[in-house]
Amino acid sequence: MSAGRLRALPDSLDIRVGALVEPLANGVHAVALGLAGFRASSAAVIGAGTIGLVTLQSALLNAIPSVAVIEPQEARRDRAR
């Protein structure tokens, strides 16, 4: 990534919160692309890591009534419930 694309975090932002900005942006952007101005009645999220979980939350916050998460690891699956 070129240095011109980087943005400094404000000093007032906790570094742990700052670390979540990029995964959150990915999840929100993925749902926005999937909806593309339309309503959806269902969605699937592949993976329940950090990006998958924020994608799940974004889908639910965008009023998608049925969101399935596909995850082979039991512990991650449990976090998505």
N, C-alpha and C positions, 0 to 999 in steps of 0.2 A: 504494500500500500504506500502511496506517495505521501510525504509529510504534509502536503497541502490539503489532504483529506482528513487529517487528524484534528480533533477538537480537545482543548484542555477542559478538564472538569473544574468547576468552581471549588475553591478551597473549603467552602462551607458544606460540600457534599462528601459524606462518609465514603471512603474508598470501597467498602463492601457494597454499598448501594451503587456506586459507579460501575462496579464489576458486572452488575446485572443489566446495565443499559443495552449492551449489544445483544444479548440473548432475548431480552424483551422486545427490542426493535425487530428482530428476526421473526418472532412469533406474531406480533401485530401486523407486520408487513405480509407474512404468508397468508393470514386470514383475509386481509384486505385484497390481495391478489386473487384469492380463491373466490371471494364474493363478487368482485368486479362490478359492484353496483346492484347486485341481485340478492334476493333472500335465499337462504339455504335451509333445508329441513334436516340435513344431517351432514356430518363431516367425519373424516378419519385422520388421526394424528399418528404418524409412525414414529415410535420412540417416546419414552417418558423420561428423558434426561431433562436438563434445564430448559433447553429450547422447546422440547415437546410439551413440558408442563406449562410454560407461558403461552404456547400456541393453544393448548387446551383452554386456559383461562380466557384468552382473547376470543376464542370461538364462542365460549359460553357468554361472555360479556357482549358479544355481537348477536345475541339472541338466537343462536343455532340450537334448536331444542335437543338434538341427539348427536353427541360427539363420542365416537369410539376411539380408544387409545390402544394401539397394537404395540406390545412390548414383551419380549421373551423373558426378561429377568423379573422374577416374582417381586422382589423388593421395590423395583421401580414401578411395576404394575400397581402395587398397593398404594404408592404415593399418588398415583393418578386417580384413585377412587374418591 
